[in-house]
Amino acid sequence: MYAFNKSRINLHPSYLMGIILMSLCLLFSCESKEEIPAFDLQKGILVRITNPAGELSDFIKTDFLPPPFNIGEFENNQYQFIVLSSRIKKGKAVRVMPIANVEFRDSLVRSSYIVGIPTDSSIQNLQIEGFGQLVSDFPYVKSMIDQWLIAQNNFIDGDLYWRSEQLSLDLLNK
């Protein structure tokens, strides 16, 4: 057995001074990180990816192609997002700037999506500032979304309604 003398522990003064200095450095170098709210117009809306691009999920028809874009949600599925970017891992939270709103409607079905671009340039592969630029400079992206939503809704004779990013921001501000 090892014997331990409880009555006295000798610490060298330089060791004790080192502990004090490290404690002070840690105390004063820690800065409180303010949490960025989920809805912040300057930094983007925090969206959790529920369906990565190119992947089928439970809510997507299995007899059709997976979405060519990421699908995510804001505020516990209150708003659905189409995130135009490279593939993002399921469950990852990304900040997104809305650029449009698209809604599919018929007599039975109504599905609405906010279309957005990630604010993180490392996963952003399209430079789209808003709805006007989407329509004028990237009509094939809009057409791709149209075709996928129509097919996803069984080619039902419904209507697609596109609106500017302002409608998305108004919806989110409520």
Contacts in CASP RR format, 6 or more apart in sequence:
PFRMAT RR
TARGET T0000
AUTHOR 0000-0000-0000
METHOD contacts of the structure
MODEL  1
MYAFNKSRINLHPSYLMGIILMSLCLLFSCESKEEIPAFDLQKGILVRIT
NPAGELSDFIKTDFLPPPFNIGEFENNQYQFIVLSSRIKKGKAVRVMPIA
NVEFRDSLVRSSYIVGIPTDSSIQNLQIEGFGQLVSDFPYVKSMIDQWLI
AQNNFIDGDLYWRSEQLSLDLLNK
36 43 0 8 1.000
36 46 0 8 1.000
38 45 0 8 1.000
38 46 0 8 1.000
38 74 0 8 1.000
38 75 0 8 1.000
39 45 0 8 1.000
39 46 0 8 1.000
39 74 0 8 1.000
39 172 0 8 1.000
39 173 0 8 1.000
40 46 0 8 1.000
40 95 0 8 1.000
41 169 0 8 1.000
43 95 0 8 1.000
43 119 0 8 1.000
44 95 0 8 1.000
44 96 0 8 1.000
44 97 0 8 1.000
44 119 0 8 1.000
45 74 0 8 1.000
45 81 0 8 1.000
45 95 0 8 1.000
45 96 0 8 1.000
45 97 0 8 1.000
45 98 0 8 1.000
45 172 0 8 1.000
46 74 0 8 1.000
46 93 0 8 1.000
46 94 0 8 1.000
46 95 0 8 1.000
46 96 0 8 1.000
47 72 0 8 1.000
47 73 0 8 1.000
47 74 0 8 1.000
47 81 0 8 1.000
47 83 0 8 1.000
47 93 0 8 1.000
47 94 0 8 1.000
47 95 0 8 1.000
47 96 0 8 1.000
48 72 0 8 1.000
48 73 0 8 1.000
48 74 0 8 1.000
48 91 0 8 1.000
48 92 0 8 1.000
48 93 0 8 1.000
49 70 0 8 1.000
49 71 0 8 1.000
49 72 0 8 1.000
49 83 0 8 1.000
49 88 0 8 1.000
49 89 0 8 1.000
49 90 0 8 1.000
49 91 0 8 1.000
49 92 0 8 1.000
49 93 0 8 1.000
49 94 0 8 1.000
50 57 0 8 1.000
50 71 0 8 1.000
50 72 0 8 1.000
50 73 0 8 1.000
50 90 0 8 1.000
50 91 0 8 1.000
51 57 0 8 1.000
51 59 0 8 1.000
51 60 0 8 1.000
51 66 0 8 1.000
51 67 0 8 1.000
51 70 0 8 1.000
51 71 0 8 1.000
51 72 0 8 1.000
51 90 0 8 1.000
52 70 0 8 1.000
52 87 0 8 1.000
52 88 0 8 1.000
52 89 0 8 1.000
52 90 0 8 1.000
53 66 0 8 1.000
53 67 0 8 1.000
53 68 0 8 1.000
53 69 0 8 1.000
53 70 0 8 1.000
53 85 0 8 1.000
53 86 0 8 1.000
53 87 0 8 1.000
53 88 0 8 1.000
54 65 0 8 1.000
54 66 0 8 1.000
54 67 0 8 1.000
54 68 0 8 1.000
54 87 0 8 1.000
55 66 0 8 1.000
55 87 0 8 1.000
55 90 0 8 1.000
56 62 0 8 1.000
56 66 0 8 1.000
60 66 0 8 1.000
60 67 0 8 1.000
60 152 0 8 1.000
61 152 0 8 1.000
61 154 0 8 1.000
64 151 0 8 1.000
64 152 0 8 1.000
65 148 0 8 1.000
65 151 0 8 1.000
67 82 0 8 1.000
67 148 0 8 1.000
68 144 0 8 1.000
68 148 0 8 1.000
69 82 0 8 1.000
69 83 0 8 1.000
69 84 0 8 1.000
69 85 0 8 1.000
69 144 0 8 1.000
69 145 0 8 1.000
69 148 0 8 1.000
70 82 0 8 1.000
70 83 0 8 1.000
70 84 0 8 1.000
70 85 0 8 1.000
70 87 0 8 1.000
70 88 0 8 1.000
71 80 0 8 1.000
71 81 0 8 1.000
71 82 0 8 1.000
71 83 0 8 1.000
71 113 0 8 1.000
72 80 0 8 1.000
72 81 0 8 1.000
72 82 0 8 1.000
72 83 0 8 1.000
73 79 0 8 1.000
73 80 0 8 1.000
73 81 0 8 1.000
74 81 0 8 1.000
74 114 0 8 1.000
74 172 0 8 1.000
79 112 0 8 1.000
79 114 0 8 1.000
79 171 0 8 1.000
79 172 0 8 1.000
80 111 0 8 1.000
80 112 0 8 1.000
80 113 0 8 1.000
80 114 0 8 1.000
81 96 0 8 1.000
81 113 0 8 1.000
81 114 0 8 1.000
81 115 0 8 1.000
81 116 0 8 1.000
82 102 0 8 1.000
82 113 0 8 1.000
82 114 0 8 1.000
82 115 0 8 1.000
82 116 0 8 1.000
82 145 0 8 1.000
83 94 0 8 1.000
83 96 0 8 1.000
83 116 0 8 1.000
83 117 0 8 1.000
83 118 0 8 1.000
84 99 0 8 1.000
84 115 0 8 1.000
84 116 0 8 1.000
84 117 0 8 1.000
84 125 0 8 1.000
84 126 0 8 1.000
84 128 0 8 1.000
84 141 0 8 1.000
85 94 0 8 1.000
85 117 0 8 1.000
85 118 0 8 1.000
85 123 0 8 1.000
85 124 0 8 1.000
85 125 0 8 1.000
85 126 0 8 1.000
86 123 0 8 1.000
86 125 0 8 1.000
88 94 0 8 1.000
88 118 0 8 1.000
88 123 0 8 1.000
94 118 0 8 1.000
94 119 0 8 1.000
94 120 0 8 1.000
94 123 0 8 1.000
95 118 0 8 1.000
95 119 0 8 1.000
95 120 0 8 1.000
96 116 0 8 1.000
96 117 0 8 1.000
96 118 0 8 1.000
96 119 0 8 1.000
97 116 0 8 1.000
97 117 0 8 1.000
97 118 0 8 1.000
97 119 0 8 1.000
97 165 0 8 1.000
98 114 0 8 1.000
98 115 0 8 1.000
98 116 0 8 1.000
98 165 0 8 1.000
98 168 0 8 1.000
98 169 0 8 1.000
98 172 0 8 1.000
99 115 0 8 1.000
99 116 0 8 1.000
99 117 0 8 1.000
99 128 0 8 1.000
99 129 0 8 1.000
99 130 0 8 1.000
99 131 0 8 1.000
99 133 0 8 1.000
99 134 0 8 1.000
99 165 0 8 1.000
100 114 0 8 1.000
100 115 0 8 1.000
100 116 0 8 1.000
100 130 0 8 1.000
100 131 0 8 1.000
100 134 0 8 1.000
100 142 0 8 1.000
100 162 0 8 1.000
100 163 0 8 1.000
100 164 0 8 1.000
100 165 0 8 1.000
100 168 0 8 1.000
101 112 0 8 1.000
101 113 0 8 1.000
101 114 0 8 1.000
101 115 0 8 1.000
101 162 0 8 1.000
101 163 0 8 1.000
101 164 0 8 1.000
101 165 0 8 1.000
101 167 0 8 1.000
101 168 0 8 1.000
101 171 0 8 1.000
102 112 0 8 1.000
102 113 0 8 1.000
102 115 0 8 1.000
102 145 0 8 1.000
102 146 0 8 1.000
102 149 0 8 1.000
102 160 0 8 1.000
102 161 0 8 1.000
102 162 0 8 1.000
102 163 0 8 1.000
103 110 0 8 1.000
103 111 0 8 1.000
103 112 0 8 1.000
103 113 0 8 1.000
103 160 0 8 1.000
103 161 0 8 1.000
103 163 0 8 1.000
104 110 0 8 1.000
104 111 0 8 1.000
104 112 0 8 1.000
104 149 0 8 1.000
104 150 0 8 1.000
104 153 0 8 1.000
104 158 0 8 1.000
104 159 0 8 1.000
104 160 0 8 1.000
105 158 0 8 1.000
105 159 0 8 1.000
105 161 0 8 1.000
106 153 0 8 1.000
106 156 0 8 1.000
106 157 0 8 1.000
106 158 0 8 1.000
106 159 0 8 1.000
108 156 0 8 1.000
109 153 0 8 1.000
109 156 0 8 1.000
111 149 0 8 1.000
111 153 0 8 1.000
113 149 0 8 1.000
114 168 0 8 1.000
114 171 0 8 1.000
114 172 0 8 1.000
115 134 0 8 1.000
115 145 0 8 1.000
115 168 0 8 1.000
117 124 0 8 1.000
117 126 0 8 1.000
117 127 0 8 1.000
117 128 0 8 1.000
118 124 0 8 1.000
126 138 0 8 1.000
126 141 0 8 1.000
128 134 0 8 1.000
128 137 0 8 1.000
128 138 0 8 1.000
128 141 0 8 1.000
130 164 0 8 1.000
130 165 0 8 1.000
131 162 0 8 1.000
131 163 0 8 1.000
131 164 0 8 1.000
131 165 0 8 1.000
132 164 0 8 1.000
134 141 0 8 1.000
134 142 0 8 1.000
135 142 0 8 1.000
135 162 0 8 1.000
142 162 0 8 1.000
146 160 0 8 1.000
149 160 0 8 1.000
150 160 0 8 1.000
END
